[in-house]
Amino acid sequence: MERHLLMRLLAGDDEASVAALAALLDGATYVVWDGAFPAEWCARTYARRLRNTRRKGVDTVGLERAVQLLGRHDQPVRLGQITAVDAAWIFMLFLTEDSGALVACTGVRRVGGQSPR
């Protein structure tokens, strides 16, 4: 996927999309993988991650919202990832199977990372 197309998908106003877009504008690396996964599977997986990050005190952005959105989405999702230039934040993207729309976005701060913009 071309960077400008991904940037257009992240044009929402939720905190995670804004932070992921800022990371891309700063030169972050990204990947959108081939294939798709059931949204319900992703919702369950990221619900576990939400519990684990809360238990460990790891900073996240948009994780609870992503779990909710994925739980309501009844179609497969394609996964993408954005890694901030300083690698302080990793953003996971959940796209429609055709990559035409963003279903959900979440970010997690890596140990020693700084807050997203």
Rosetta constraint file for C-alpha pairs under 8 A:
AtomPair CA 1 CA 5 HARMONIC 6.86 0.50
AtomPair CA 1 CA 6 HARMONIC 6.87 0.50
AtomPair CA 1 CA 31 HARMONIC 7.89 0.50
AtomPair CA 1 CA 32 HARMONIC 6.65 0.50
AtomPair CA 2 CA 6 HARMONIC 6.49 0.50
AtomPair CA 3 CA 7 HARMONIC 6.13 0.50
AtomPair CA 3 CA 24 HARMONIC 7.91 0.50
AtomPair CA 4 CA 8 HARMONIC 6.25 0.50
AtomPair CA 5 CA 9 HARMONIC 6.48 0.50
AtomPair CA 6 CA 10 HARMONIC 6.44 0.50
AtomPair CA 7 CA 11 HARMONIC 6.61 0.50
AtomPair CA 7 CA 21 HARMONIC 6.04 0.50
AtomPair CA 7 CA 24 HARMONIC 7.27 0.50
AtomPair CA 9 CA 100 HARMONIC 7.81 0.50
AtomPair CA 9 CA 101 HARMONIC 6.08 0.50
AtomPair CA 9 CA 102 HARMONIC 5.79 0.50
AtomPair CA 10 CA 17 HARMONIC 5.20 0.50
AtomPair CA 10 CA 18 HARMONIC 6.94 0.50
AtomPair CA 10 CA 20 HARMONIC 7.26 0.50
AtomPair CA 10 CA 21 HARMONIC 5.83 0.50
AtomPair CA 10 CA 102 HARMONIC 7.10 0.50
AtomPair CA 11 CA 17 HARMONIC 6.96 0.50
AtomPair CA 11 CA 18 HARMONIC 7.14 0.50
AtomPair CA 11 CA 21 HARMONIC 7.35 0.50
AtomPair CA 12 CA 17 HARMONIC 6.05 0.50
AtomPair CA 12 CA 18 HARMONIC 6.83 0.50
AtomPair CA 13 CA 17 HARMONIC 6.78 0.50
AtomPair CA 13 CA 18 HARMONIC 6.23 0.50
AtomPair CA 14 CA 18 HARMONIC 6.25 0.50
AtomPair CA 14 CA 62 HARMONIC 7.67 0.50
AtomPair CA 15 CA 19 HARMONIC 6.17 0.50
AtomPair CA 15 CA 61 HARMONIC 6.74 0.50
AtomPair CA 15 CA 62 HARMONIC 6.47 0.50
AtomPair CA 16 CA 20 HARMONIC 6.03 0.50
AtomPair CA 16 CA 61 HARMONIC 5.41 0.50
AtomPair CA 16 CA 62 HARMONIC 5.09 0.50
AtomPair CA 16 CA 91 HARMONIC 7.85 0.50
AtomPair CA 16 CA 105 HARMONIC 5.79 0.50
AtomPair CA 16 CA 106 HARMONIC 5.34 0.50
AtomPair CA 16 CA 107 HARMONIC 6.24 0.50
AtomPair CA 17 CA 21 HARMONIC 5.97 0.50
AtomPair CA 17 CA 105 HARMONIC 5.94 0.50
AtomPair CA 17 CA 106 HARMONIC 7.54 0.50
AtomPair CA 18 CA 22 HARMONIC 6.18 0.50
AtomPair CA 18 CA 117 HARMONIC 7.88 0.50
AtomPair CA 19 CA 23 HARMONIC 6.25 0.50
AtomPair CA 19 CA 116 HARMONIC 5.58 0.50
AtomPair CA 19 CA 117 HARMONIC 5.62 0.50
AtomPair CA 20 CA 24 HARMONIC 6.35 0.50
AtomPair CA 20 CA 82 HARMONIC 6.98 0.50
AtomPair CA 20 CA 91 HARMONIC 6.22 0.50
AtomPair CA 20 CA 107 HARMONIC 7.62 0.50
AtomPair CA 21 CA 25 HARMONIC 6.18 0.50
AtomPair CA 22 CA 26 HARMONIC 6.20 0.50
AtomPair CA 22 CA 117 HARMONIC 6.95 0.50
AtomPair CA 23 CA 27 HARMONIC 6.54 0.50
AtomPair CA 23 CA 28 HARMONIC 5.35 0.50
AtomPair CA 23 CA 82 HARMONIC 7.65 0.50
AtomPair CA 23 CA 83 HARMONIC 7.63 0.50
AtomPair CA 23 CA 84 HARMONIC 5.33 0.50
AtomPair CA 23 CA 85 HARMONIC 7.26 0.50
AtomPair CA 24 CA 28 HARMONIC 4.71 0.50
AtomPair CA 24 CA 29 HARMONIC 7.20 0.50
AtomPair CA 24 CA 30 HARMONIC 7.98 0.50
AtomPair CA 24 CA 82 HARMONIC 7.41 0.50
AtomPair CA 24 CA 84 HARMONIC 7.42 0.50
AtomPair CA 26 CA 84 HARMONIC 7.83 0.50
AtomPair CA 26 CA 85 HARMONIC 7.08 0.50
AtomPair CA 27 CA 84 HARMONIC 7.57 0.50
AtomPair CA 27 CA 85 HARMONIC 6.25 0.50
AtomPair CA 28 CA 82 HARMONIC 6.46 0.50
AtomPair CA 28 CA 83 HARMONIC 5.56 0.50
AtomPair CA 28 CA 84 HARMONIC 4.58 0.50
AtomPair CA 28 CA 85 HARMONIC 4.74 0.50
AtomPair CA 29 CA 82 HARMONIC 5.77 0.50
AtomPair CA 29 CA 83 HARMONIC 5.37 0.50
AtomPair CA 29 CA 84 HARMONIC 6.75 0.50
AtomPair CA 29 CA 85 HARMONIC 7.02 0.50
AtomPair CA 30 CA 80 HARMONIC 7.24 0.50
AtomPair CA 30 CA 81 HARMONIC 5.47 0.50
AtomPair CA 30 CA 82 HARMONIC 4.26 0.50
AtomPair CA 30 CA 83 HARMONIC 6.17 0.50
AtomPair CA 31 CA 80 HARMONIC 5.45 0.50
AtomPair CA 31 CA 81 HARMONIC 5.41 0.50
AtomPair CA 31 CA 82 HARMONIC 6.68 0.50
AtomPair CA 32 CA 78 HARMONIC 7.52 0.50
AtomPair CA 32 CA 79 HARMONIC 5.94 0.50
AtomPair CA 32 CA 80 HARMONIC 3.98 0.50
AtomPair CA 32 CA 81 HARMONIC 6.47 0.50
AtomPair CA 33 CA 78 HARMONIC 6.89 0.50
AtomPair CA 33 CA 79 HARMONIC 5.84 0.50
AtomPair CA 33 CA 80 HARMONIC 5.95 0.50
AtomPair CA 34 CA 78 HARMONIC 7.13 0.50
AtomPair CA 34 CA 79 HARMONIC 7.96 0.50
AtomPair CA 35 CA 78 HARMONIC 6.22 0.50
AtomPair CA 35 CA 97 HARMONIC 7.77 0.50
AtomPair CA 36 CA 76 HARMONIC 5.64 0.50
AtomPair CA 36 CA 77 HARMONIC 5.09 0.50
AtomPair CA 36 CA 78 HARMONIC 4.42 0.50
AtomPair CA 36 CA 79 HARMONIC 7.08 0.50
AtomPair CA 36 CA 97 HARMONIC 6.03 0.50
AtomPair CA 37 CA 41 HARMONIC 7.14 0.50
AtomPair CA 37 CA 42 HARMONIC 7.24 0.50
AtomPair CA 37 CA 76 HARMONIC 5.12 0.50
AtomPair CA 37 CA 77 HARMONIC 5.36 0.50
AtomPair CA 37 CA 78 HARMONIC 6.43 0.50
AtomPair CA 38 CA 42 HARMONIC 6.63 0.50
AtomPair CA 38 CA 74 HARMONIC 7.92 0.50
AtomPair CA 38 CA 75 HARMONIC 6.60 0.50
AtomPair CA 38 CA 76 HARMONIC 4.36 0.50
AtomPair CA 38 CA 77 HARMONIC 6.25 0.50
AtomPair CA 39 CA 43 HARMONIC 6.09 0.50
AtomPair CA 39 CA 70 HARMONIC 5.37 0.50
AtomPair CA 39 CA 71 HARMONIC 6.71 0.50
AtomPair CA 39 CA 73 HARMONIC 6.11 0.50
AtomPair CA 39 CA 74 HARMONIC 6.54 0.50
AtomPair CA 39 CA 75 HARMONIC 6.27 0.50
AtomPair CA 39 CA 76 HARMONIC 5.28 0.50
AtomPair CA 39 CA 77 HARMONIC 5.67 0.50
AtomPair CA 40 CA 44 HARMONIC 6.25 0.50
AtomPair CA 40 CA 70 HARMONIC 6.38 0.50
AtomPair CA 40 CA 71 HARMONIC 5.52 0.50
AtomPair CA 40 CA 73 HARMONIC 7.52 0.50
AtomPair CA 40 CA 74 HARMONIC 7.51 0.50
AtomPair CA 41 CA 45 HARMONIC 6.19 0.50
AtomPair CA 42 CA 46 HARMONIC 5.99 0.50
AtomPair CA 42 CA 67 HARMONIC 7.88 0.50
AtomPair CA 42 CA 70 HARMONIC 6.82 0.50
AtomPair CA 43 CA 47 HARMONIC 5.93 0.50
AtomPair CA 43 CA 66 HARMONIC 7.72 0.50
AtomPair CA 43 CA 67 HARMONIC 4.94 0.50
AtomPair CA 43 CA 68 HARMONIC 7.33 0.50
AtomPair CA 43 CA 70 HARMONIC 5.12 0.50
AtomPair CA 43 CA 71 HARMONIC 5.31 0.50
AtomPair CA 44 CA 48 HARMONIC 6.45 0.50
AtomPair CA 44 CA 67 HARMONIC 7.64 0.50
AtomPair CA 44 CA 71 HARMONIC 7.99 0.50
AtomPair CA 45 CA 49 HARMONIC 6.49 0.50
AtomPair CA 46 CA 50 HARMONIC 5.99 0.50
AtomPair CA 46 CA 63 HARMONIC 7.54 0.50
AtomPair CA 46 CA 67 HARMONIC 6.08 0.50
AtomPair CA 47 CA 51 HARMONIC 6.39 0.50
AtomPair CA 47 CA 64 HARMONIC 7.63 0.50
AtomPair CA 47 CA 67 HARMONIC 5.91 0.50
AtomPair CA 48 CA 52 HARMONIC 6.19 0.50
AtomPair CA 49 CA 53 HARMONIC 5.96 0.50
AtomPair CA 50 CA 54 HARMONIC 6.14 0.50
AtomPair CA 50 CA 63 HARMONIC 6.44 0.50
AtomPair CA 50 CA 64 HARMONIC 6.75 0.50
AtomPair CA 51 CA 55 HARMONIC 6.12 0.50
AtomPair CA 52 CA 56 HARMONIC 6.11 0.50
AtomPair CA 53 CA 57 HARMONIC 5.73 0.50
AtomPair CA 53 CA 58 HARMONIC 4.84 0.50
AtomPair CA 53 CA 59 HARMONIC 7.20 0.50
AtomPair CA 53 CA 60 HARMONIC 7.57 0.50
AtomPair CA 54 CA 58 HARMONIC 6.32 0.50
AtomPair CA 58 CA 108 HARMONIC 7.38 0.50
AtomPair CA 58 CA 109 HARMONIC 6.77 0.50
AtomPair CA 58 CA 110 HARMONIC 7.99 0.50
AtomPair CA 59 CA 108 HARMONIC 6.01 0.50
AtomPair CA 59 CA 109 HARMONIC 5.43 0.50
AtomPair CA 60 CA 106 HARMONIC 7.32 0.50
AtomPair CA 60 CA 107 HARMONIC 5.48 0.50
AtomPair CA 60 CA 108 HARMONIC 4.34 0.50
AtomPair CA 60 CA 109 HARMONIC 6.08 0.50
AtomPair CA 61 CA 106 HARMONIC 5.68 0.50
AtomPair CA 61 CA 107 HARMONIC 5.02 0.50
AtomPair CA 61 CA 108 HARMONIC 6.43 0.50
AtomPair CA 62 CA 66 HARMONIC 6.01 0.50
AtomPair CA 62 CA 105 HARMONIC 6.62 0.50
AtomPair CA 62 CA 106 HARMONIC 4.71 0.50
AtomPair CA 62 CA 107 HARMONIC 6.60 0.50
AtomPair CA 63 CA 67 HARMONIC 6.29 0.50
AtomPair CA 63 CA 105 HARMONIC 7.60 0.50
AtomPair CA 63 CA 106 HARMONIC 4.98 0.50
AtomPair CA 63 CA 107 HARMONIC 6.87 0.50
AtomPair CA 64 CA 68 HARMONIC 6.41 0.50
AtomPair CA 65 CA 69 HARMONIC 6.15 0.50
AtomPair CA 65 CA 104 HARMONIC 7.72 0.50
AtomPair CA 66 CA 70 HARMONIC 5.98 0.50
AtomPair CA 66 CA 104 HARMONIC 5.03 0.50
AtomPair CA 66 CA 105 HARMONIC 5.98 0.50
AtomPair CA 66 CA 106 HARMONIC 6.21 0.50
AtomPair CA 67 CA 71 HARMONIC 6.06 0.50
AtomPair CA 68 CA 72 HARMONIC 6.50 0.50
AtomPair CA 69 CA 73 HARMONIC 6.24 0.50
AtomPair CA 69 CA 103 HARMONIC 6.93 0.50
AtomPair CA 69 CA 104 HARMONIC 6.35 0.50
AtomPair CA 70 CA 103 HARMONIC 7.17 0.50
AtomPair CA 70 CA 104 HARMONIC 6.95 0.50
AtomPair CA 73 CA 103 HARMONIC 7.75 0.50
AtomPair CA 75 CA 96 HARMONIC 7.54 0.50
AtomPair CA 75 CA 97 HARMONIC 7.69 0.50
AtomPair CA 76 CA 96 HARMONIC 6.83 0.50
AtomPair CA 76 CA 97 HARMONIC 5.84 0.50
AtomPair CA 77 CA 94 HARMONIC 5.80 0.50
AtomPair CA 77 CA 95 HARMONIC 5.33 0.50
AtomPair CA 77 CA 96 HARMONIC 4.94 0.50
AtomPair CA 77 CA 97 HARMONIC 5.01 0.50
AtomPair CA 77 CA 103 HARMONIC 7.77 0.50
AtomPair CA 78 CA 94 HARMONIC 5.69 0.50
AtomPair CA 78 CA 95 HARMONIC 4.97 0.50
AtomPair CA 78 CA 96 HARMONIC 5.99 0.50
AtomPair CA 78 CA 97 HARMONIC 5.22 0.50
AtomPair CA 78 CA 98 HARMONIC 7.85 0.50
AtomPair CA 78 CA 99 HARMONIC 6.96 0.50
AtomPair CA 79 CA 92 HARMONIC 7.12 0.50
AtomPair CA 79 CA 93 HARMONIC 5.62 0.50
AtomPair CA 79 CA 94 HARMONIC 4.94 0.50
AtomPair CA 79 CA 95 HARMONIC 6.26 0.50
AtomPair CA 80 CA 92 HARMONIC 5.78 0.50
AtomPair CA 80 CA 93 HARMONIC 4.70 0.50
AtomPair CA 80 CA 94 HARMONIC 6.44 0.50
AtomPair CA 80 CA 95 HARMONIC 7.57 0.50
AtomPair CA 81 CA 90 HARMONIC 6.95 0.50
AtomPair CA 81 CA 91 HARMONIC 5.51 0.50
AtomPair CA 81 CA 92 HARMONIC 4.60 0.50
AtomPair CA 81 CA 93 HARMONIC 5.81 0.50
AtomPair CA 82 CA 90 HARMONIC 5.77 0.50
AtomPair CA 82 CA 91 HARMONIC 4.99 0.50
AtomPair CA 82 CA 92 HARMONIC 6.57 0.50
AtomPair CA 82 CA 93 HARMONIC 7.85 0.50
AtomPair CA 83 CA 87 HARMONIC 5.67 0.50
AtomPair CA 83 CA 88 HARMONIC 7.88 0.50
AtomPair CA 83 CA 89 HARMONIC 6.22 0.50
AtomPair CA 83 CA 90 HARMONIC 4.70 0.50
AtomPair CA 83 CA 91 HARMONIC 6.46 0.50
AtomPair CA 84 CA 88 HARMONIC 6.24 0.50
AtomPair CA 84 CA 89 HARMONIC 5.53 0.50
AtomPair CA 84 CA 90 HARMONIC 6.40 0.50
AtomPair CA 87 CA 110 HARMONIC 7.36 0.50
AtomPair CA 87 CA 113 HARMONIC 7.43 0.50
AtomPair CA 88 CA 109 HARMONIC 5.76 0.50
AtomPair CA 88 CA 110 HARMONIC 5.20 0.50
AtomPair CA 88 CA 111 HARMONIC 7.35 0.50
AtomPair CA 88 CA 112 HARMONIC 6.93 0.50
AtomPair CA 88 CA 113 HARMONIC 3.88 0.50
AtomPair CA 88 CA 114 HARMONIC 6.00 0.50
AtomPair CA 89 CA 107 HARMONIC 6.46 0.50
AtomPair CA 89 CA 108 HARMONIC 5.66 0.50
AtomPair CA 89 CA 109 HARMONIC 4.49 0.50
AtomPair CA 89 CA 110 HARMONIC 5.72 0.50
AtomPair CA 89 CA 113 HARMONIC 6.50 0.50
AtomPair CA 89 CA 114 HARMONIC 7.62 0.50
AtomPair CA 89 CA 115 HARMONIC 8.00 0.50
AtomPair CA 89 CA 116 HARMONIC 7.30 0.50
AtomPair CA 90 CA 107 HARMONIC 5.48 0.50
AtomPair CA 90 CA 108 HARMONIC 5.53 0.50
AtomPair CA 90 CA 109 HARMONIC 6.55 0.50
AtomPair CA 90 CA 110 HARMONIC 7.26 0.50
AtomPair CA 91 CA 105 HARMONIC 6.90 0.50
AtomPair CA 91 CA 106 HARMONIC 5.47 0.50
AtomPair CA 91 CA 107 HARMONIC 4.04 0.50
AtomPair CA 91 CA 108 HARMONIC 6.49 0.50
AtomPair CA 92 CA 105 HARMONIC 5.74 0.50
AtomPair CA 92 CA 106 HARMONIC 5.37 0.50
AtomPair CA 92 CA 107 HARMONIC 6.14 0.50
AtomPair CA 93 CA 102 HARMONIC 7.26 0.50
AtomPair CA 93 CA 103 HARMONIC 7.82 0.50
AtomPair CA 93 CA 104 HARMONIC 6.13 0.50
AtomPair CA 93 CA 105 HARMONIC 4.67 0.50
AtomPair CA 93 CA 106 HARMONIC 6.76 0.50
AtomPair CA 94 CA 102 HARMONIC 6.14 0.50
AtomPair CA 94 CA 103 HARMONIC 5.40 0.50
AtomPair CA 94 CA 104 HARMONIC 5.13 0.50
AtomPair CA 94 CA 105 HARMONIC 6.19 0.50
AtomPair CA 95 CA 99 HARMONIC 5.31 0.50
AtomPair CA 95 CA 100 HARMONIC 7.21 0.50
AtomPair CA 95 CA 101 HARMONIC 5.70 0.50
AtomPair CA 95 CA 102 HARMONIC 4.50 0.50
AtomPair CA 95 CA 103 HARMONIC 5.17 0.50
AtomPair CA 95 CA 104 HARMONIC 7.07 0.50
AtomPair CA 96 CA 100 HARMONIC 6.10 0.50
AtomPair CA 96 CA 101 HARMONIC 5.51 0.50
AtomPair CA 96 CA 102 HARMONIC 6.37 0.50
AtomPair CA 96 CA 103 HARMONIC 6.32 0.50
AtomPair CA 109 CA 113 HARMONIC 5.67 0.50
AtomPair CA 109 CA 114 HARMONIC 7.21 0.50
AtomPair CA 109 CA 115 HARMONIC 7.40 0.50
